[in-house]
Amino acid sequence: MINKDTKLFGSFSKKAGNTGCKTFNTAFKQCNIDAIYRSFSVNDIKEAVQAARCLNFSGFAISMPFKFEVVNYVDQATEEVHAIGAANTVINKNGILVAYNTDFLAVKDFLKNYNKELYILGDGGYAAAVKYAVDFLNKKYTLITRSNWNTISLLKNKTVFNCTPVENIEVDSSNDFIDCLTTTETGKRLAFLQACKQFKLYTGLEYPLEYYSI
């Protein structure tokens, strides 16, 4: 039962979804943790962070397009966040808001078995985390943005990683296509991986369920 001691977790994005609610509330129940998770649609991330402080959120996630901006409104940030310039997770440590980047951790694990030449699409907060993960793995990459977007149609036998909100990108069938959008299979897997990293930050526990169990 929700009570005065129930911990509050959530996410802030332009358009709230239900994936995080299902992922975390299912795990809280499985682990018998007195906590609740809710997603919020917001237009001003500064006001959202202030509200999270006021309501004593234990932690929260940040989605596009706020991953860069949110760094300005926390008290501390990890080395990865300073290097990437973006955060997607904030933990409340006794009133001190600390920013993390679990996108980087998830991508690092996800890309270990991809060996084709890598092309990264986009230059936003998620792309920044992907580039940092690729550097960490000592892999080379080529960046594709609006200025050279037509390059995509020329790629063959590459790994193409979409880090933009653009849907239905067409690539040659010889390519390995990784899409960050959570409406796609790779996007769902990436979201689950990073949620597992967030759950560990939120609770100190390993995520209790398998990918296909939620």
C-alpha positions, 0 to 999 in steps of 0.5 A, spaced: 500 500 500 502 507 498 503 511 504 507 516 507 514 512 506 513 510 499 519 512 495 517 516 489 521 515 482 519 517 475 521 520 468 521 527 465 520 527 457 516 531 452 511 526 451 510 521 457 510 513 456 508 507 460 514 503 458 518 505 465 512 505 469 511 497 467 518 496 468 520 499 474 513 498 478 513 490 476 520 490 479 518 494 485 513 489 486 517 483 485 522 485 490 517 487 495 520 494 495 515 500 497 516 505 491 512 507 485 514 510 479 510 514 474 512 518 468 511 525 466 510 530 460 514 536 461 516 542 457 521 545 462 526 541 465 528 546 470 521 546 473 521 539 473 527 538 477 525 543 482 518 539 483 522 533 484 526 536 489 520 539 493 517 532 493 523 529 495 523 524 489 528 518 490 530 518 483 528 520 476 530 519 469 530 524 463 529 523 456 530 527 450 530 533 449 532 534 456 539 530 457 544 536 456 540 541 459 538 537 466 546 537 467 545 545 469 540 543 475 543 538 479 548 538 484 553 533 482 555 529 476 559 523 475 565 523 470 561 520 464 556 525 465 562 531 465 565 527 459 558 526 455 555 533 457 548 529 458 545 525 463 539 521 463 538 519 470 538 523 477 539 520 484 537 524 490 542 522 495 540 525 502 538 532 498 544 532 493 542 531 486 547 526 482 547 525 475 548 519 471 548 516 464 546 509 464 545 510 456 552 509 456 553 503 460 547 500 456 550 501 449 557 499 452 554 492 453 550 492 447 555 494 442 560 489 444 559 483 439 558 488 433 564 488 429 562 492 422 564 499 421 560 503 425 556 509 423 552 513 428 546 518 426 545 524 430 548 529 435 543 529 441 544 527 448 543 519 446 548 520 440 553 523 445 552 517 450 553 512 444 560 516 442 563 515 449 561 508 449 564 507 442 570 510 445 570 506 451 570 500 447 576 503 442 572 502 436 572 507 430 565 511 428 563 516 423 558 521 425 552 522 420 548 528 421 543 533 417 549 535 413 551 529 410 544 525 411 544 522 404 550 518 406 545 513 409 543 510 402 550 509 400 552 504 406 553 497 405 555 492 410 556 497 416 553 497 423 548 503 423 546 506 429 540 511 429 540 516 435 535 520 432 527 521 433 527 519 425 522 513 424 522 508 418 530 510 416 531 505 410 538 502 410 541 497 405 539 490 408 547 488 408 547 493 414 546 491 421 541 497 423 540 499 431 535 503 432 534 507 439 527 508 438 523 504 443 518 502 438 523 498 435 526 491 437 533 494 438 530 500 441 526 496 446 532 492 448 537 498 449 531 501 453 531 495 458 538 494 458 539 501 461 533 501 465 537 495 469 542 500 470 537 505 473 534 500 477 541 498 480 542 505 482 535 506 484 535 500 489 542 497 489 539 491 487 540 487 480 533 487 476 529 481 478 526 479 471 528 477 464 527 481 458 521 477 455 518 477 462 515 484 463 
